[in-house]
Amino acid sequence: MTARPAPGDLLRIDGRASVQFAGGRALTLRVVSVSDRHAYDGWIWLTGYVIDRRGDATTKREIYVQLAGLRPASDPAPTRQVSRRGEAGGPRGGSAQPSRAGTARR
C-alpha cells in the first residue's frame, strides 16, 4: 500500500508492516485515525481496533508500521445483530409488557 490509510479502512498487519507482527502475532485492524506526528520516512502511526474472526472489535491499539507493508484485509464475518424482542427486526410475537427496569425484586 502506498497511499495513507484512512479511518474505516480494514488492514492486515503482519511481518511485512513490522517485525513485531510477524508469524502468529499478525492482526486485522480497523483504522480509527492516522497520526500526523513525526515518523521515520516510510513509517506511520495508526490507531484502530483489532478485529477478531467474527468481525468484532476486541482491543484498541496504537501501532507504528511501515506504510509499504500494509495490506487491505478481506472483510471478516459480519457481526451478529442482536435485537430486543418486539423491536423492528426482532422476532415476531414479542412481549408488549413494559420494562421493569428500576423495580425491586422480592
N, CA, C and O atoms as a GROMACS GRO file, in nm:
protein
  424
    1MET      N    1   0.086  -0.117   0.000
    1MET     CA    2   0.000   0.000   0.000
    1MET      C    3   0.091   0.123   0.000
    1MET      O    4   0.184   0.131   0.080
    2THR      N    5   0.065   0.216  -0.087
    2THR     CA    6   0.148   0.336  -0.093
    2THR      C    7   0.072   0.459  -0.045
    2THR      O    8   0.134   0.557  -0.002
    3ALA      N    9  -0.060   0.456  -0.052
    3ALA     CA   10  -0.140   0.568  -0.004
    3ALA      C   11  -0.162   0.553   0.147
    3ALA      O   12  -0.169   0.442   0.199
    4ARG      N   13  -0.172   0.668   0.214
    4ARG     CA   14  -0.201   0.662   0.358
    4ARG      C   15  -0.338   0.601   0.381
    4ARG      O   16  -0.433   0.634   0.310
    5PRO      N   17  -0.350   0.513   0.479
    5PRO     CA   18  -0.483   0.458   0.509
    5PRO      C   19  -0.573   0.570   0.562
    5PRO      O   20  -0.527   0.676   0.604
    6ALA      N   21  -0.701   0.544   0.559
    6ALA     CA   22  -0.800   0.640   0.608
    6ALA      C   23  -0.885   0.573   0.715
    6ALA      O   24  -0.897   0.451   0.717
    7PRO      N   25  -0.945   0.653   0.804
    7PRO     CA   26  -1.035   0.595   0.903
    7PRO      C   27  -1.142   0.509   0.834
    7PRO      O   28  -1.201   0.549   0.734
    8GLY      N   29  -1.163   0.392   0.890
    8GLY     CA   30  -1.260   0.298   0.834
    8GLY      C   31  -1.194   0.187   0.754
    8GLY      O   32  -1.256   0.083   0.731
    9ASP      N   33  -1.070   0.207   0.710
    9ASP     CA   34  -1.000   0.103   0.634
    9ASP      C   35  -0.976  -0.019   0.721
    9ASP      O   36  -0.949  -0.006   0.841
   10LEU      N   37  -0.985  -0.136   0.661
   10LEU     CA   38  -0.957  -0.262   0.729
   10LEU      C   39  -0.825  -0.315   0.673
   10LEU      O   40  -0.814  -0.343   0.554
   11LEU      N   41  -0.725  -0.328   0.760
   11LEU     CA   42  -0.591  -0.365   0.717
   11LEU      C   43  -0.544  -0.495   0.782
   11LEU      O   44  -0.580  -0.526   0.896
   12ARG      N   45  -0.464  -0.571   0.708
   12ARG     CA   46  -0.397  -0.688   0.763
   12ARG      C   47  -0.257  -0.642   0.801
   12ARG      O   48  -0.179  -0.600   0.715
   13ILE      N   49  -0.225  -0.651   0.929
   13ILE     CA   50  -0.096  -0.608   0.980
   13ILE      C   51  -0.015  -0.734   1.011
   13ILE      O   52  -0.052  -0.811   1.100
   14ASP      N   53   0.095  -0.755   0.939
   14ASP     CA   54   0.178  -0.873   0.961
   14ASP      C   55   0.325  -0.833   0.955
   14ASP      O   56   0.357  -0.715   0.965
   15GLY      N   57   0.412  -0.929   0.940
   15GLY     CA   58   0.555  -0.905   0.941
   15GLY      C   59   0.604  -0.813   0.831
   15GLY      O   60   0.714  -0.758   0.842
   16ARG      N   61   0.526  -0.795   0.726
   16ARG     CA   62   0.566  -0.700   0.620
   16ARG      C   63   0.557  -0.557   0.669
   16ARG      O   64   0.632  -0.470   0.623
   17ALA      N   65   0.465  -0.532   0.764
   17ALA     CA   66   0.446  -0.397   0.817
   17ALA      C   67   0.544  -0.367   0.931
   17ALA      O   68   0.588  -0.254   0.946
   18SER      N   69   0.577  -0.470   1.011
   18SER     CA   70   0.672  -0.455   1.121
   18SER      C   71   0.703  -0.593   1.177
   18SER      O   72   0.616  -0.680   1.184
   19VAL      N   73   0.829  -0.613   1.216
   19VAL     CA   74   0.868  -0.745   1.267
   19VAL      C   75   0.790  -0.784   1.392
   19VAL      O   76   0.777  -0.903   1.421
   20GLN      N   77   0.738  -0.688   1.466
   20GLN     CA   78   0.663  -0.722   1.587
   20GLN      C   79   0.531  -0.792   1.556
   20GLN      O   80   0.469  -0.848   1.647
   21PHE      N   81   0.487  -0.791   1.430
   21PHE     CA   82   0.361  -0.855   1.392
   21PHE      C   83   0.384  -0.978   1.305
   21PHE      O   84   0.292  -1.025   1.238
   22ALA      N   85   0.505  -1.031   1.305
   22ALA     CA   86   0.539  -1.149   1.224
   22ALA      C   87   0.475  -1.276   1.283
   22ALA      O   88   0.446  -1.283   1.402
   23GLY      N   89   0.455  -1.373   1.197
   23GLY     CA   90   0.406  -1.504   1.240
   23GLY      C   91   0.267  -1.498   1.302
   23GLY      O   92   0.175  -1.438   1.248
   24GLY      N   93   0.256  -1.560   1.418
   24GLY     CA   94   0.127  -1.568   1.487
   24GLY      C   95   0.083  -1.439   1.552
   24GLY      O   96  -0.023  -1.435   1.614
   25ARG      N   97   0.162  -1.334   1.540
   25ARG     CA   98   0.125  -1.206   1.601
   25ARG      C   99   0.059  -1.111   1.502
   25ARG      O  100   0.032  -0.996   1.534
   26ALA      N  101   0.031  -1.159   1.381
   26ALA     CA  102  -0.038  -1.076   1.282
   26ALA      C  103  -0.179  -1.045   1.332
   26ALA      O  104  -0.236  -1.120   1.412
   27LEU      N  105  -0.234  -0.933   1.285
   27LEU     CA  106  -0.368  -0.895   1.327
   27LEU      C  107  -0.440  -0.820   1.216
   27LEU      O  108  -0.380  -0.773   1.120
   28THR      N  109  -0.570  -0.810   1.233
   28THR     CA  110  -0.654  -0.730   1.143
   28THR      C  111  -0.694  -0.606   1.221
   28THR      O  112  -0.738  -0.616   1.335
   29LEU      N  113  -0.678  -0.489   1.160
   29LEU     CA  114  -0.701  -0.363   1.228
   29LEU      C  115  -0.799  -0.277   1.150
   29LEU      O  116  -0.781  -0.256   1.030
   30ARG      N  117  -0.902  -0.227   1.218
   30ARG     CA  118  -0.993  -0.127   1.160
   30ARG      C  119  -0.940   0.009   1.202
   30ARG      O  120  -0.939   0.042   1.320
   31VAL      N  121  -0.895   0.088   1.106
   31VAL     CA  122  -0.830   0.216   1.134
   31VAL      C  123  -0.933   0.317   1.186
   31VAL      O  124  -1.041   0.335   1.130
   32VAL      N  125  -0.895   0.381   1.297
   32VAL     CA  126  -0.976   0.488   1.356
   32VAL      C  127  -0.915   0.623   1.321
   32VAL      O  128  -0.986   0.717   1.286
   33SER      N  129  -0.781   0.632   1.331
   33SER     CA  130  -0.715   0.757   1.298
   33SER      C  131  -0.572   0.731   1.251
   33SER      O  132  -0.511   0.629   1.283
   34VAL      N  133  -0.522   0.826   1.174
   34VAL     CA  134  -0.385   0.823   1.124
   34VAL      C  135  -0.317   0.947   1.181
   34VAL      O  136  -0.360   1.060   1.157
   35SER      N  137  -0.210   0.925   1.256
   35SER     CA  138  -0.143   1.035   1.324
   35SER      C  139  -0.059   1.118   1.228
   35SER      O  140  -0.005   1.067   1.130
   36ASP      N  141  -0.050   1.248   1.259
   36ASP     CA  142   0.036   1.339   1.182
   36ASP      C  143   0.170   1.360   1.252
   36ASP      O  144   0.254   1.435   1.203
   37ARG      N  145   0.191   1.292   1.366
   37ARG     CA  146   0.318   1.313   1.437
   37ARG      C  147   0.435   1.259   1.357
   37ARG      O  148   0.420   1.168   1.276
   38HIS      N  149   0.549   1.315   1.382
   38HIS     CA  150   0.670   1.282   1.307
   38HIS      C  151   0.705   1.134   1.318
   38HIS      O  152   0.700   1.076   1.426
   39ALA      N  153   0.739   1.076   1.206
   39ALA     CA  154   0.784   0.936   1.200
   39ALA      C  155   0.896   0.928   1.097
   39ALA      O  156   0.912   1.017   1.013
   40TYR      N  157   0.972   0.820   1.104
   40TYR     CA  158   1.076   0.800   1.004
   40TYR      C  159   1.011   0.787   0.866
   40TYR      O  160   0.895   0.746   0.855
   41ASP      N  161   1.086   0.821   0.763
   41ASP     CA  162   1.036   0.814   0.627
   41ASP      C  163   0.985   0.673   0.595
   41ASP      O  164   1.057   0.575   0.613
   42GLY      N  165   0.861   0.664   0.550
   42GLY     CA  166   0.802   0.535   0.514
   42GLY      C  167   0.731   0.465   0.629
   42GLY      O  168   0.675   0.357   0.609
   43TRP      N  169   0.731   0.523   0.748
   43TRP     CA  170   0.665   0.466   0.865
   43TRP      C  171   0.548   0.555   0.904
   43TRP      O  172   0.544   0.673   0.869
   44ILE      N  173   0.451   0.498   0.977
   44ILE     CA  174   0.329   0.571   1.011
   44ILE      C  175   0.272   0.520   1.143
   44ILE      O  176   0.283   0.402   1.176
   45TRP      N  177   0.210   0.610   1.218
   45TRP     CA  178   0.140   0.574   1.341
   45TRP      C  179  -0.009   0.559   1.308
   45TRP      O  180  -0.069   0.648   1.249
   46LEU      N  181  -0.067   0.445   1.346
   46LEU     CA  182  -0.210   0.420   1.326
   46LEU      C  183  -0.276   0.388   1.460
   46LEU      O  184  -0.216   0.323   1.546
   47THR      N  185  -0.398   0.432   1.476
   47THR     CA  186  -0.480   0.393   1.589
   47THR      C  187  -0.601   0.321   1.532
   47THR      O  188  -0.661   0.365   1.434
   48GLY      N  189  -0.637   0.210   1.595
   48GLY     CA  190  -0.751   0.135   1.545
   48GLY      C  191  -0.791   0.024   1.640
   48GLY      O  192  -0.732   0.008   1.747
   49TYR      N  193  -0.890  -0.052   1.599
   49TYR     CA  194  -0.939  -0.164   1.678
   49TYR      C  195  -0.899  -0.295   1.612
   49TYR      O  196  -0.915  -0.313   1.492
   50VAL      N  197  -0.847  -0.386   1.693
   50VAL     CA  198  -0.816  -0.521   1.647
   50VAL      C  199  -0.950  -0.592   1.624
   50VAL      O  200  -1.038  -0.589   1.710
   51ILE      N  201  -0.964  -0.654   1.509
   51ILE     CA  202  -1.088  -0.721   1.470
   51ILE      C  203  -1.065  -0.872   1.476
   51ILE      O  204  -0.970  -0.923   1.417
   52ASP      N  205  -1.153  -0.944   1.546
   52ASP     CA  206  -1.138  -1.089   1.555
   52ASP      C  207  -1.203  -1.160   1.437
   52ASP      O  208  -1.255  -1.094   1.347
   53ARG      N  209  -1.199  -1.292   1.437
   53ARG     CA  210  -1.251  -1.370   1.323
   53ARG      C  211  -1.401  -1.354   1.301
   53ARG      O  212  -1.450  -1.376   1.191
   54ARG      N  213  -1.474  -1.316   1.406
   54ARG     CA  214  -1.619  -1.294   1.391
   54ARG      C  215  -1.651  -1.155   1.343
   54ARG      O  216  -1.767  -1.124   1.313
   55GLY      N  217  -1.549  -1.069   1.336
   55GLY     CA  218  -1.572  -0.932   1.291
   55GLY      C  219  -1.596  -0.835   1.405
   55GLY      O  220  -1.634  -0.721   1.382
   56ASP      N  221  -1.574  -0.880   1.529
   56ASP     CA  222  -1.595  -0.795   1.646
   56ASP      C  223  -1.466  -0.722   1.683
   56ASP      O  224  -1.358  -0.779   1.674
   57ALA      N  225  -1.479  -0.597   1.723
   57ALA     CA  226  -1.364  -0.521   1.772
   57ALA      C  227  -1.330  -0.571   1.912
   57ALA      O  228  -1.419  -0.583   1.997
   58THR      N  229  -1.203  -0.600   1.936
   58THR     CA  230  -1.165  -0.656   2.065
   58THR      C  231  -1.077  -0.563   2.148
   58THR      O  232  -1.096  -0.554   2.270
   59THR      N  233  -0.982  -0.495   2.087
   59THR     CA  234  -0.886  -0.413   2.160
   59THR      C  235  -0.849  -0.290   2.077
   59THR      O  236  -0.832  -0.299   1.956
   60LYS      N  237  -0.838  -0.176   2.143
   60LYS     CA  238  -0.791  -0.057   2.074
   60LYS      C  239  -0.639  -0.055   2.083
   60LYS      O  240  -0.583  -0.077   2.191
   61ARG      N  241  -0.572  -0.030   1.970
   61ARG     CA  242  -0.425  -0.031   1.965
   61ARG      C  243  -0.373   0.091   1.891
   61ARG      O  244  -0.438   0.143   1.800
   62GLU      N  245  -0.256   0.134   1.930
   62GLU     CA  246  -0.182   0.234   1.853
   62GLU      C  247  -0.055   0.163   1.808
   62GLU      O  248   0.020   0.109   1.889
   63ILE      N  249  -0.032   0.162   1.676
   63ILE     CA  250   0.081   0.086   1.623
   63ILE      C  251   0.166   0.172   1.531
   63ILE      O  252   0.119   0.271   1.474
   64TYR      N  253   0.292   0.133   1.518
   64TYR     CA  254   0.390   0.202   1.435
   64TYR      C  255   0.434   0.103   1.328
   64TYR      O  256   0.496   0.002   1.360
   65VAL      N  257   0.401   0.130   1.202
   65VAL     CA  258   0.422   0.033   1.095
   65VAL      C  259   0.477   0.099   0.969
   65VAL      O  260   0.468   0.221   0.951
   66GLN      N  261   0.533   0.015   0.881
   66GLN     CA  262   0.582   0.063   0.752
   66GLN      C  263   0.463   0.073   0.656
   66GLN      O  264   0.388  -0.023   0.638
   67LEU      N  265   0.449   0.186   0.595
   67LEU     CA  266   0.340   0.210   0.500
   67LEU      C  267   0.343   0.107   0.387
   67LEU      O  268   0.238   0.058   0.346
   68ALA      N  269   0.461   0.076   0.336
   68ALA     CA  270   0.473  -0.017   0.223
   68ALA      C  271   0.432  -0.159   0.260
   68ALA      O  272   0.402  -0.240   0.172
   69GLY      N  273   0.430  -0.192   0.390
   69GLY     CA  274   0.395  -0.328   0.433
   69GLY      C  275   0.248  -0.348   0.464
   69GLY      O  276   0.207  -0.459   0.495
   70LEU      N  277   0.169  -0.242   0.456
   70LEU     CA  278   0.026  -0.254   0.487
   70LEU      C  279  -0.048  -0.320   0.371
   70LEU      O  280  -0.019  -0.294   0.254
   71ARG      N  281  -0.143  -0.406   0.404
   71ARG     CA  282  -0.225  -0.476   0.304
   71ARG      C  283  -0.372  -0.464   0.343
   71ARG      O  284  -0.407  -0.474   0.460
   72PRO      N  285  -0.459  -0.442   0.244
   72PRO     CA  286  -0.602  -0.443   0.275
   72PRO      C  287  -0.642  -0.582   0.321
   72PRO      O  288  -0.593  -0.682   0.268
   73ALA      N  289  -0.730  -0.588   0.418
   73ALA     CA  290  -0.781  -0.717   0.467
   73ALA      C  291  -0.917  -0.743   0.404
   73ALA      O  292  -0.991  -0.650   0.373
   74SER      N  293  -0.948  -0.869   0.386
   74SER     CA  294  -1.082  -0.902   0.340
   74SER      C  295  -1.175  -0.882   0.458
   74SER      O  296  -1.135  -0.899   0.573
   75ASP      N  297  -1.298  -0.846   0.430
   75ASP     CA  298  -1.394  -0.824   0.539
   75ASP      C  299  -1.413  -0.952   0.617
   75ASP      O  300  -1.435  -1.058   0.559
   76PRO      N  301  -1.406  -0.943   0.753
   76PRO     CA  302  -1.433  -1.060   0.835
   76PRO      C  303  -1.581  -1.094   0.831
   76PRO      O  304  -1.661  -1.022   0.772
   77ALA      N  305  -1.616  -1.203   0.894
   77ALA     CA  306  -1.756  -1.243   0.901
   77ALA      C  307  -1.837  -1.128   0.960
   77ALA      O  308  -1.789  -1.060   1.050
   78PRO      N  309  -1.959  -1.105   0.911
   78PRO     CA  310  -2.039  -0.995   0.965
   78PRO      C  311  -2.071  -1.019   1.112
   78PRO      O  312  -2.086  -1.133   1.157
   79THR      N  313  -2.080  -0.909   1.186
   79THR     CA  314  -2.111  -0.922   1.328
   79THR      C  315  -2.255  -0.965   1.345
   79THR      O  316  -2.341  -0.938   1.261
   80ARG      N  317  -2.278  -1.032   1.456
   80ARG     CA  318  -2.415  -1.076   1.486
   80ARG      C  319  -2.499  -0.953   1.518
   80ARG      O  320  -2.452  -0.861   1.584
   81GLN      N  321  -2.621  -0.952   1.472
   81GLN     CA  322  -2.710  -0.843   1.502
   81GLN      C  323  -2.799  -0.887   1.617
   81GLN      O  324  -2.877  -0.981   1.604
   82VAL      N  325  -2.787  -0.818   1.728
   82VAL     CA  326  -2.866  -0.852   1.845
   82VAL      C  327  -2.978  -0.752   1.854
   82VAL      O  328  -2.955  -0.631   1.855
   83SER      N  329  -3.100  -0.802   1.861
   83SER     CA  330  -3.214  -0.713   1.875
   83SER      C  331  -3.299  -0.759   1.992
   83SER      O  332  -3.300  -0.877   2.027
   84ARG      N  333  -3.369  -0.665   2.050
   84ARG     CA  334  -3.457  -0.698   2.162
   84ARG      C  335  -3.593  -0.739   2.109
   84ARG      O  336  -3.634  -0.696   2.001
   85ARG      N  337  -3.660  -0.820   2.185
   85ARG     CA  338  -3.792  -0.867   2.142
   85ARG      C  339  -3.888  -0.750   2.124
   85ARG      O  340  -3.889  -0.656   2.203
   86GLY      N  341  -3.967  -0.760   2.020
   86GLY     CA  342  -4.070  -0.661   1.996
   86GLY      C  343  -4.023  -0.538   1.919
   86GLY      O  344  -4.106  -0.456   1.880
   87GLU      N  345  -3.893  -0.522   1.898
   87GLU     CA  346  -3.845  -0.407   1.821
   87GLU      C  347  -3.834  -0.445   1.675
   87GLU      O  348  -3.829  -0.563   1.640
   88ALA      N  349  -3.830  -0.344   1.590
   88ALA     CA  350  -3.817  -0.370   1.447
   88ALA      C  351  -3.696  -0.457   1.423
   88ALA      O  352  -3.587  -0.429   1.474
   89GLY      N  353  -3.714  -0.562   1.346
   89GLY     CA  354  -3.606  -0.653   1.316
   89GLY      C  355  -3.595  -0.767   1.416
   89GLY      O  356  -3.520  -0.861   1.393
   90GLY      N  357  -3.669  -0.759   1.525
   90GLY     CA  358  -3.665  -0.865   1.627
   90GLY      C  359  -3.765  -0.974   1.594
   90GLY      O  360  -3.839  -0.962   1.497
   91PRO      N  361  -3.768  -1.080   1.674
   91PRO     CA  362  -3.861  -1.188   1.649
   91PRO      C  363  -4.006  -1.142   1.664
   91PRO      O  364  -4.035  -1.053   1.744
   92ARG      N  365  -4.093  -1.200   1.587
   92ARG     CA  366  -4.235  -1.164   1.596
   92ARG      C  367  -4.294  -1.219   1.725
   92ARG      O  368  -4.244  -1.316   1.783
   93GLY      N  369  -4.400  -1.153   1.768
   93GLY     CA  370  -4.468  -1.201   1.888
   93GLY      C  371  -4.398  -1.158   2.015
   93GLY      O  372  -4.415  -1.221   2.120
   94GLY      N  373  -4.320  -1.051   2.008
   94GLY     CA  374  -4.251  -1.002   2.126
   94GLY      C  375  -4.350  -0.953   2.230
   94GLY      O  376  -4.463  -0.918   2.197
   95SER      N  377  -4.308  -0.951   2.352
   95SER     CA  378  -4.393  -0.910   2.463
   95SER      C  379  -4.425  -0.761   2.454
   95SER      O  380  -4.339  -0.680   2.420
   96ALA      N  381  -4.549  -0.727   2.484
   96ALA     CA  382  -4.591  -0.587   2.488
   96ALA      C  383  -4.583  -0.535   2.631
   96ALA      O  384  -4.625  -0.422   2.658
   97GLN      N  385  -4.529  -0.616   2.724
   97GLN     CA  386  -4.517  -0.576   2.863
   97GLN      C  387  -4.416  -0.462   2.876
   97GLN      O  388  -4.313  -0.463   2.810
   98PRO      N  389  -4.446  -0.364   2.960
   98PRO     CA  390  -4.349  -0.257   2.981
   98PRO      C  391  -4.226  -0.310   3.054
   98PRO      O  392  -4.231  -0.413   3.121
   99SER      N  393  -4.118  -0.239   3.041
   99SER     CA  394  -3.993  -0.277   3.106
   99SER      C  395  -4.008  -0.265   3.257
   99SER      O  396  -4.079  -0.178   3.306
  100ARG      N  397  -3.942  -0.352   3.329
  100ARG     CA  398  -3.944  -0.348   3.475
  100ARG      C  399  -3.814  -0.292   3.531
  100ARG      O  400  -3.780  -0.316   3.647
  101ALA      N  401  -3.743  -0.219   3.450
  101ALA     CA  402  -3.616  -0.163   3.495
  101ALA      C  403  -3.640  -0.071   3.613
  101ALA      O  404  -3.731   0.011   3.610
  102GLY      N  405  -3.558  -0.084   3.715
  102GLY     CA  406  -3.568   0.004   3.831
  102GLY      C  407  -3.662  -0.046   3.938
  102GLY      O  408  -3.673   0.016   4.043
  103THR      N  409  -3.733  -0.158   3.916
  103THR     CA  410  -3.823  -0.210   4.019
  103THR      C  411  -3.748  -0.309   4.104
  103THR      O  412  -3.662  -0.383   4.054
  104ALA      N  413  -3.778  -0.311   4.231
  104ALA     CA  414  -3.712  -0.402   4.324
  104ALA      C  415  -3.766  -0.543   4.307
  104ALA      O  416  -3.885  -0.562   4.282
  105ARG      N  417  -3.678  -0.640   4.320
  105ARG     CA  418  -3.720  -0.781   4.314
  105ARG      C  419  -3.738  -0.833   4.456
  105ARG      O  420  -3.663  -0.796   4.547
  106ARG      N  421  -3.837  -0.918   4.473
  106ARG     CA  422  -3.863  -0.973   4.607
  106ARG      C  423  -3.826  -1.117   4.614
  106ARG      O  424  -3.842  -1.180   4.718
   0.00000   0.00000   0.00000
